[in-house]
Amino acid sequence: MEILADLELDAEDQRAHHQLQELDAALEILADLGLDADRKLRAAQELGADPVQDDDLEQDGDEQGGGGADRQPNNSAAT
């Protein structure tokens, strides 16, 4: 009975170790993404751009029908 309990504990330890490795890998990926985003933000700020404001302007334009690629021409004056 003790041997079975030890085997179950070993299996749980292995699962926990595997999950820890997966979490560690995920954290490393997130850290890399964060560093990349931070570098891009700094580069934009050095160029004098405000990425947050620029993004807000793009969203406002999209909400107001900006972009024009999907708009139909107004032919009412042609007749």
ZIDAQUI-V650645 format. One record per helix or strand. SS is the DSSP state (alpha for helix, beta for strand). FROM is the first residue (numbers start at 1). LEN is the number of residues. If there is no record, write none. Layout:
BEGIN
ss=SS from=FROM len=LEN
ss=SS from=FROM len=LEN
END
This chain:
BEGIN
ss=alpha from=2 len=45
ss=alpha from=51 len=13
ss=alpha from=76 len=3
END
